[in-house]
Amino acid sequence: MVSAVLLAVSCDAFAFGQEDTNNDRITVEWANTPDGAAKQFRREWFQGDGMVRRKNLPIEYNP
């Protein structure tokens, strides 16, 4: 089953151009839930031997 999740990200104001933002990124980790699992998050899904997927997303600021 494939599903989509809308994710909103914000940050506090900072002096753009005065800080190094070249390596800024957001890392999203996800794992498939066990069959029959409720739709409520459980931390142990990430602590077992199941596959955890990770995607690094570079941040492009719009000053």
PDB file of N, CA, C and O in Angstrom:
ATOM      1  N   MET A   1       0.835  -1.171   0.000  1.00  0.00           N
ATOM      2  CA  MET A   1       0.000   0.000   0.000  1.00  0.00           C
ATOM      3  C   MET A   1       0.887   1.243   0.000  1.00  0.00           C
ATOM      4  O   MET A   1       1.831   1.340   0.784  1.00  0.00           O
ATOM      5  N   VAL A   2       0.584   2.167  -0.863  1.00  0.00           N
ATOM      6  CA  VAL A   2       1.326   3.415  -0.953  1.00  0.00           C
ATOM      7  C   VAL A   2       0.436   4.532  -0.428  1.00  0.00           C
ATOM      8  O   VAL A   2      -0.750   4.608  -0.749  1.00  0.00           O
ATOM      9  N   SER A   3       1.026   5.389   0.378  1.00  0.00           N
ATOM     10  CA  SER A   3       0.272   6.522   0.886  1.00  0.00           C
ATOM     11  C   SER A   3       1.156   7.761   0.839  1.00  0.00           C
ATOM     12  O   SER A   3       2.378   7.666   0.734  1.00  0.00           O
ATOM     13  N   ALA A   4       0.531   8.897   0.918  1.00  0.00           N
ATOM     14  CA  ALA A   4       1.258  10.161   0.906  1.00  0.00           C
ATOM     15  C   ALA A   4       1.044  10.866   2.235  1.00  0.00           C
ATOM     16  O   ALA A   4       0.011  10.707   2.885  1.00  0.00           O
ATOM     17  N   VAL A   5       2.032  11.639   2.620  1.00  0.00           N
ATOM     18  CA  VAL A   5       1.969  12.406   3.860  1.00  0.00           C
ATOM     19  C   VAL A   5       2.386  13.829   3.534  1.00  0.00           C
ATOM     20  O   VAL A   5       3.419  14.052   2.903  1.00  0.00           O
ATOM     21  N   LEU A   6       1.590  14.778   3.959  1.00  0.00           N
ATOM     22  CA  LEU A   6       1.936  16.180   3.795  1.00  0.00           C
ATOM     23  C   LEU A   6       2.754  16.609   5.004  1.00  0.00           C
ATOM     24  O   LEU A   6       2.343  16.393   6.144  1.00  0.00           O
ATOM     25  N   LEU A   7       3.897  17.207   4.760  1.00  0.00           N
ATOM     26  CA  LEU A   7       4.813  17.597   5.826  1.00  0.00           C
ATOM     27  C   LEU A   7       5.111  19.081   5.695  1.00  0.00           C
ATOM     28  O   LEU A   7       5.572  19.531   4.645  1.00  0.00           O
ATOM     29  N   ALA A   8       4.855  19.840   6.739  1.00  0.00           N
ATOM     30  CA  ALA A   8       5.163  21.269   6.751  1.00  0.00           C
ATOM     31  C   ALA A   8       6.400  21.499   7.601  1.00  0.00           C
ATOM     32  O   ALA A   8       6.526  20.943   8.693  1.00  0.00           O
ATOM     33  N   VAL A   9       7.308  22.317   7.099  1.00  0.00           N
ATOM     34  CA  VAL A   9       8.552  22.605   7.807  1.00  0.00           C
ATOM     35  C   VAL A   9       8.714  24.113   7.885  1.00  0.00           C
ATOM     36  O   VAL A   9       8.470  24.821   6.908  1.00  0.00           O
ATOM     37  N   SER A  10       9.122  24.601   9.042  1.00  0.00           N
ATOM     38  CA  SER A  10       9.382  26.027   9.205  1.00  0.00           C
ATOM     39  C   SER A  10      10.647  26.201  10.046  1.00  0.00           C
ATOM     40  O   SER A  10      11.138  25.255  10.662  1.00  0.00           O
ATOM     41  N   CYS A  11      11.156  27.422  10.055  1.00  0.00           N
ATOM     42  CA  CYS A  11      12.331  27.692  10.883  1.00  0.00           C
ATOM     43  C   CYS A  11      12.215  29.096  11.457  1.00  0.00           C
ATOM     44  O   CYS A  11      11.443  29.923  10.973  1.00  0.00           O
ATOM     45  N   ASP A  12      12.986  29.342  12.482  1.00  0.00           N
ATOM     46  CA  ASP A  12      13.039  30.665  13.070  1.00  0.00           C
ATOM     47  C   ASP A  12      13.816  31.592  12.134  1.00  0.00           C
ATOM     48  O   ASP A  12      14.654  31.139  11.353  1.00  0.00           O
ATOM     49  N   ALA A  13      13.537  32.865  12.218  1.00  0.00           N
ATOM     50  CA  ALA A  13      14.239  33.853  11.408  1.00  0.00           C
ATOM     51  C   ALA A  13      15.724  33.864  11.762  1.00  0.00           C
ATOM     52  O   ALA A  13      16.105  33.665  12.915  1.00  0.00           O
ATOM     53  N   PHE A  14      16.550  34.100  10.749  1.00  0.00           N
ATOM     54  CA  PHE A  14      17.985  34.230  10.978  1.00  0.00           C
ATOM     55  C   PHE A  14      18.555  35.154   9.908  1.00  0.00           C
ATOM     56  O   PHE A  14      17.888  35.442   8.915  1.00  0.00           O
ATOM     57  N   ALA A  15      19.765  35.609  10.103  1.00  0.00           N
ATOM     58  CA  ALA A  15      20.409  36.546   9.177  1.00  0.00           C
ATOM     59  C   ALA A  15      20.949  35.771   7.978  1.00  0.00           C
ATOM     60  O   ALA A  15      22.092  35.316   7.991  1.00  0.00           O
ATOM     61  N   PHE A  16      20.127  35.624   6.949  1.00  0.00           N
ATOM     62  CA  PHE A  16      20.540  34.886   5.753  1.00  0.00           C
ATOM     63  C   PHE A  16      21.720  35.599   5.099  1.00  0.00           C
ATOM     64  O   PHE A  16      21.730  36.826   4.992  1.00  0.00           O
ATOM     65  N   GLY A  17      22.695  34.839   4.670  1.00  0.00           N
ATOM     66  CA  GLY A  17      23.890  35.413   4.064  1.00  0.00           C
ATOM     67  C   GLY A  17      25.008  35.613   5.065  1.00  0.00           C
ATOM     68  O   GLY A  17      26.166  35.774   4.680  1.00  0.00           O
ATOM     69  N   GLN A  18      24.677  35.605   6.343  1.00  0.00           N
ATOM     70  CA  GLN A  18      25.697  35.754   7.373  1.00  0.00           C
ATOM     71  C   GLN A  18      26.012  34.411   8.032  1.00  0.00           C
ATOM     72  O   GLN A  18      26.919  34.317   8.858  1.00  0.00           O
ATOM     73  N   GLU A  19      25.268  33.388   7.666  1.00  0.00           N
ATOM     74  CA  GLU A  19      25.500  32.045   8.203  1.00  0.00           C
ATOM     75  C   GLU A  19      25.698  31.097   7.031  1.00  0.00           C
ATOM     76  O   GLU A  19      25.133  31.294   5.956  1.00  0.00           O
ATOM     77  N   ASP A  20      26.502  30.070   7.249  1.00  0.00           N
ATOM     78  CA  ASP A  20      26.732  29.076   6.213  1.00  0.00           C
ATOM     79  C   ASP A  20      25.531  28.134   6.153  1.00  0.00           C
ATOM     80  O   ASP A  20      25.279  27.389   7.099  1.00  0.00           O
ATOM     81  N   THR A  21      24.801  28.165   5.060  1.00  0.00           N
ATOM     82  CA  THR A  21      23.622  27.313   4.894  1.00  0.00           C
ATOM     83  C   THR A  21      23.838  26.258   3.813  1.00  0.00           C
ATOM     84  O   THR A  21      22.894  25.564   3.437  1.00  0.00           O
ATOM     85  N   ASN A  22      25.064  26.125   3.307  1.00  0.00           N
ATOM     86  CA  ASN A  22      25.340  25.206   2.193  1.00  0.00           C
ATOM     87  C   ASN A  22      25.046  23.749   2.526  1.00  0.00           C
ATOM     88  O   ASN A  22      24.662  22.984   1.641  1.00  0.00           O
ATOM     89  N   ASN A  23      25.217  23.351   3.774  1.00  0.00           N
ATOM     90  CA  ASN A  23      25.024  21.951   4.145  1.00  0.00           C
ATOM     91  C   ASN A  23      23.711  21.713   4.884  1.00  0.00           C
ATOM     92  O   ASN A  23      23.515  20.636   5.446  1.00  0.00           O
ATOM     93  N   ASP A  24      22.817  22.684   4.896  1.00  0.00           N
ATOM     94  CA  ASP A  24      21.539  22.509   5.594  1.00  0.00           C
ATOM     95  C   ASP A  24      20.690  21.480   4.854  1.00  0.00           C
ATOM     96  O   ASP A  24      20.593  21.491   3.627  1.00  0.00           O
ATOM     97  N   ARG A  25      20.088  20.604   5.621  1.00  0.00           N
ATOM     98  CA  ARG A  25      19.237  19.565   5.039  1.00  0.00           C
ATOM     99  C   ARG A  25      18.251  19.068   6.091  1.00  0.00           C
ATOM    100  O   ARG A  25      18.416  19.290   7.291  1.00  0.00           O
ATOM    101  N   ILE A  26      17.244  18.404   5.607  1.00  0.00           N
ATOM    102  CA  ILE A  26      16.268  17.738   6.463  1.00  0.00           C
ATOM    103  C   ILE A  26      16.369  16.255   6.141  1.00  0.00           C
ATOM    104  O   ILE A  26      16.408  15.868   4.973  1.00  0.00           O
ATOM    105  N   THR A  27      16.412  15.430   7.172  1.00  0.00           N
ATOM    106  CA  THR A  27      16.448  13.989   6.973  1.00  0.00           C
ATOM    107  C   THR A  27      15.115  13.398   7.410  1.00  0.00           C
ATOM    108  O   THR A  27      14.658  13.611   8.533  1.00  0.00           O
ATOM    109  N   VAL A  28      14.507  12.653   6.497  1.00  0.00           N
ATOM    110  CA  VAL A  28      13.241  11.986   6.778  1.00  0.00           C
ATOM    111  C   VAL A  28      13.518  10.489   6.861  1.00  0.00           C
ATOM    112  O   VAL A  28      14.110   9.908   5.951  1.00  0.00           O
ATOM    113  N   GLU A  29      13.088   9.871   7.958  1.00  0.00           N
ATOM    114  CA  GLU A  29      13.214   8.423   8.113  1.00  0.00           C
ATOM    115  C   GLU A  29      11.827   7.819   8.188  1.00  0.00           C
ATOM    116  O   GLU A  29      10.921   8.385   8.800  1.00  0.00           O
ATOM    117  N   TRP A  30      11.667   6.653   7.552  1.00  0.00           N
ATOM    118  CA  TRP A  30      10.385   5.977   7.621  1.00  0.00           C
ATOM    119  C   TRP A  30      10.599   4.467   7.580  1.00  0.00           C
ATOM    120  O   TRP A  30      11.633   3.970   7.132  1.00  0.00           O
ATOM    121  N   ALA A  31       9.600   3.775   8.056  1.00  0.00           N
ATOM    122  CA  ALA A  31       9.614   2.312   8.043  1.00  0.00           C
ATOM    123  C   ALA A  31       8.201   1.836   7.768  1.00  0.00           C
ATOM    124  O   ALA A  31       7.229   2.479   8.165  1.00  0.00           O
ATOM    125  N   ASN A  32       8.093   0.718   7.093  1.00  0.00           N
ATOM    126  CA  ASN A  32       6.783   0.118   6.900  1.00  0.00           C
ATOM    127  C   ASN A  32       6.293  -0.416   8.237  1.00  0.00           C
ATOM    128  O   ASN A  32       7.068  -0.982   9.007  1.00  0.00           O
ATOM    129  N   THR A  33       5.025  -0.236   8.506  1.00  0.00           N
ATOM    130  CA  THR A  33       4.474  -0.737   9.762  1.00  0.00           C
ATOM    131  C   THR A  33       4.160  -2.224   9.632  1.00  0.00           C
ATOM    132  O   THR A  33       3.921  -2.714   8.528  1.00  0.00           O
ATOM    133  N   PRO A  34       4.159  -2.933  10.734  1.00  0.00           N
ATOM    134  CA  PRO A  34       3.823  -4.353  10.699  1.00  0.00           C
ATOM    135  C   PRO A  34       2.378  -4.555  10.214  1.00  0.00           C
ATOM    136  O   PRO A  34       1.532  -3.677  10.385  1.00  0.00           O
ATOM    137  N   ASP A  35       2.112  -5.700   9.618  1.00  0.00           N
ATOM    138  CA  ASP A  35       0.754  -6.023   9.176  1.00  0.00           C
ATOM    139  C   ASP A  35      -0.214  -5.919  10.337  1.00  0.00           C
ATOM    140  O   ASP A  35       0.055  -6.417  11.431  1.00  0.00           O
ATOM    141  N   GLY A  36      -1.338  -5.270  10.095  1.00  0.00           N
ATOM    142  CA  GLY A  36      -2.367  -5.148  11.119  1.00  0.00           C
ATOM    143  C   GLY A  36      -2.081  -4.085  12.169  1.00  0.00           C
ATOM    144  O   GLY A  36      -2.817  -3.968  13.149  1.00  0.00           O
ATOM    145  N   ALA A  37      -1.017  -3.309  11.974  1.00  0.00           N
ATOM    146  CA  ALA A  37      -0.666  -2.287  12.969  1.00  0.00           C
ATOM    147  C   ALA A  37      -1.679  -1.148  12.938  1.00  0.00           C
ATOM    148  O   ALA A  37      -2.230  -0.805  11.892  1.00  0.00           O
ATOM    149  N   ALA A  38      -1.900  -0.587  14.091  1.00  0.00           N
ATOM    150  CA  ALA A  38      -2.771   0.585  14.191  1.00  0.00           C
ATOM    151  C   ALA A  38      -2.085   1.767  13.518  1.00  0.00           C
ATOM    152  O   ALA A  38      -0.883   1.719  13.257  1.00  0.00           O
ATOM    153  N   LYS A  39      -2.822   2.807  13.241  1.00  0.00           N
ATOM    154  CA  LYS A  39      -2.242   3.979  12.597  1.00  0.00           C
ATOM    155  C   LYS A  39      -1.632   4.950  13.607  1.00  0.00           C
ATOM    156  O   LYS A  39      -1.434   6.125  13.300  1.00  0.00           O
ATOM    157  N   GLN A  40      -1.342   4.469  14.785  1.00  0.00           N
ATOM    158  CA  GLN A  40      -0.705   5.290  15.807  1.00  0.00           C
ATOM    159  C   GLN A  40       0.787   4.963  15.835  1.00  0.00           C
ATOM    160  O   GLN A  40       1.173   3.794  15.825  1.00  0.00           O
ATOM    161  N   PHE A  41       1.627   6.007  15.869  1.00  0.00           N
ATOM    162  CA  PHE A  41       3.076   5.844  15.847  1.00  0.00           C
ATOM    163  C   PHE A  41       3.580   5.041  17.036  1.00  0.00           C
ATOM    164  O   PHE A  41       3.123   5.227  18.164  1.00  0.00           O
ATOM    165  N   ARG A  42       4.522   4.151  16.775  1.00  0.00           N
ATOM    166  CA  ARG A  42       5.188   3.386  17.831  1.00  0.00           C
ATOM    167  C   ARG A  42       6.694   3.412  17.565  1.00  0.00           C
ATOM    168  O   ARG A  42       7.158   2.961  16.517  1.00  0.00           O
ATOM    169  N   ARG A  43       7.444   3.940  18.522  1.00  0.00           N
ATOM    170  CA  ARG A  43       8.895   4.074  18.366  1.00  0.00           C
ATOM    171  C   ARG A  43       9.572   2.726  18.104  1.00  0.00           C
ATOM    172  O   ARG A  43      10.571   2.679  17.387  1.00  0.00           O
ATOM    173  N   GLU A  44       9.063   1.654  18.653  1.00  0.00           N
ATOM    174  CA  GLU A  44       9.725   0.345  18.489  1.00  0.00           C
ATOM    175  C   GLU A  44       9.779  -0.116  17.033  1.00  0.00           C
ATOM    176  O   GLU A  44      10.583  -0.986  16.698  1.00  0.00           O
ATOM    177  N   TRP A  45       8.941   0.448  16.162  1.00  0.00           N
ATOM    178  CA  TRP A  45       9.028   0.103  14.737  1.00  0.00           C
ATOM    179  C   TRP A  45      10.398   0.468  14.173  1.00  0.00           C
ATOM    180  O   TRP A  45      10.852  -0.157  13.215  1.00  0.00           O
ATOM    181  N   PHE A  46      11.070   1.477  14.755  1.00  0.00           N
ATOM    182  CA  PHE A  46      12.377   1.908  14.282  1.00  0.00           C
ATOM    183  C   PHE A  46      13.516   1.241  15.046  1.00  0.00           C
ATOM    184  O   PHE A  46      14.678   1.404  14.676  1.00  0.00           O
ATOM    185  N   GLN A  47      13.208   0.494  16.100  1.00  0.00           N
ATOM    186  CA  GLN A  47      14.251  -0.078  16.940  1.00  0.00           C
ATOM    187  C   GLN A  47      14.455  -1.567  16.694  1.00  0.00           C
ATOM    188  O   GLN A  47      15.410  -2.145  17.214  1.00  0.00           O
ATOM    189  N   GLY A  48      13.596  -2.194  15.926  1.00  0.00           N
ATOM    190  CA  GLY A  48      13.734  -3.623  15.651  1.00  0.00           C
ATOM    191  C   GLY A  48      14.710  -3.874  14.517  1.00  0.00           C
ATOM    192  O   GLY A  48      15.547  -3.032  14.193  1.00  0.00           O
ATOM    193  N   ASP A  49      14.584  -5.047  13.925  1.00  0.00           N
ATOM    194  CA  ASP A  49      15.490  -5.396  12.834  1.00  0.00           C
ATOM    195  C   ASP A  49      14.856  -5.137  11.463  1.00  0.00           C
ATOM    196  O   ASP A  49      15.375  -5.594  10.443  1.00  0.00           O
ATOM    197  N   GLY A  50      13.759  -4.420  11.438  1.00  0.00           N
ATOM    198  CA  GLY A  50      13.126  -4.077  10.166  1.00  0.00           C
ATOM    199  C   GLY A  50      13.910  -2.997   9.437  1.00  0.00           C
ATOM    200  O   GLY A  50      14.768  -2.330  10.016  1.00  0.00           O
ATOM    201  N   MET A  51      13.601  -2.839   8.164  1.00  0.00           N
ATOM    202  CA  MET A  51      14.309  -1.870   7.351  1.00  0.00           C
ATOM    203  C   MET A  51      13.776  -0.460   7.604  1.00  0.00           C
ATOM    204  O   MET A  51      12.578  -0.201   7.490  1.00  0.00           O
ATOM    205  N   VAL A  52      14.690   0.439   7.947  1.00  0.00           N
ATOM    206  CA  VAL A  52      14.362   1.859   8.109  1.00  0.00           C
ATOM    207  C   VAL A  52      14.933   2.573   6.892  1.00  0.00           C
ATOM    208  O   VAL A  52      16.117   2.441   6.580  1.00  0.00           O
ATOM    209  N   ARG A  53      14.101   3.311   6.226  1.00  0.00           N
ATOM    210  CA  ARG A  53      14.542   4.037   5.042  1.00  0.00           C
ATOM    211  C   ARG A  53      14.812   5.490   5.431  1.00  0.00           C
ATOM    212  O   ARG A  53      14.216   6.024   6.366  1.00  0.00           O
ATOM    213  N   ARG A  54      15.731   6.115   4.684  1.00  0.00           N
ATOM    214  CA  ARG A  54      16.141   7.481   5.006  1.00  0.00           C
ATOM    215  C   ARG A  54      16.319   8.259   3.715  1.00  0.00           C
ATOM    216  O   ARG A  54      16.852   7.741   2.734  1.00  0.00           O
ATOM    217  N   LYS A  55      15.869   9.507   3.723  1.00  0.00           N
ATOM    218  CA  LYS A  55      16.040  10.398   2.577  1.00  0.00           C
ATOM    219  C   LYS A  55      16.531  11.749   3.087  1.00  0.00           C
ATOM    220  O   LYS A  55      15.888  12.372   3.932  1.00  0.00           O
ATOM    221  N   ASN A  56      17.678  12.201   2.568  1.00  0.00           N
ATOM    222  CA  ASN A  56      18.214  13.518   2.904  1.00  0.00           C
ATOM    223  C   ASN A  56      17.730  14.509   1.854  1.00  0.00           C
ATOM    224  O   ASN A  56      17.919  14.300   0.655  1.00  0.00           O
ATOM    225  N   LEU A  57      17.106  15.583   2.312  1.00  0.00           N
ATOM    226  CA  LEU A  57      16.581  16.601   1.413  1.00  0.00           C
ATOM    227  C   LEU A  57      17.342  17.901   1.637  1.00  0.00           C
ATOM    228  O   LEU A  57      17.284  18.469   2.728  1.00  0.00           O
ATOM    229  N   PRO A  58      18.058  18.382   0.616  1.00  0.00           N
ATOM    230  CA  PRO A  58      18.752  19.667   0.792  1.00  0.00           C
ATOM    231  C   PRO A  58      17.731  20.796   0.904  1.00  0.00           C
ATOM    232  O   PRO A  58      16.670  20.751   0.281  1.00  0.00           O
ATOM    233  N   ILE A  59      18.058  21.793   1.692  1.00  0.00           N
ATOM    234  CA  ILE A  59      17.175  22.924   1.893  1.00  0.00           C
ATOM    235  C   ILE A  59      17.550  24.031   0.907  1.00  0.00           C
ATOM    236  O   ILE A  59      18.717  24.408   0.799  1.00  0.00           O
ATOM    237  N   GLU A  60      16.564  24.538   0.201  1.00  0.00           N
ATOM    238  CA  GLU A  60      16.752  25.685  -0.674  1.00  0.00           C
ATOM    239  C   GLU A  60      15.957  26.836  -0.072  1.00  0.00           C
ATOM    240  O   GLU A  60      14.726  26.831  -0.111  1.00  0.00           O
ATOM    241  N   TYR A  61      16.650  27.812   0.480  1.00  0.00           N
ATOM    242  CA  TYR A  61      15.992  28.939   1.120  1.00  0.00           C
ATOM    243  C   TYR A  61      15.465  29.912   0.075  1.00  0.00           C
ATOM    244  O   TYR A  61      16.016  30.035  -1.019  1.00  0.00           O
ATOM    245  N   ASN A  62      14.406  30.586   0.429  1.00  0.00           N
ATOM    246  CA  ASN A  62      13.815  31.602  -0.419  1.00  0.00           C
ATOM    247  C   ASN A  62      13.807  32.915   0.380  1.00  0.00           C
ATOM    248  O   ASN A  62      12.772  33.311   0.916  1.00  0.00           O
ATOM    249  N   PRO A  63      14.977  33.592   0.455  1.00  0.00           N
ATOM    250  CA  PRO A  63      15.099  34.766   1.327  1.00  0.00           C
ATOM    251  C   PRO A  63      14.249  35.945   0.844  1.00  0.00           C
ATOM    252  O   PRO A  63      14.247  37.003   1.474  1.00  0.00           O
TER     253      PRO A  63
END
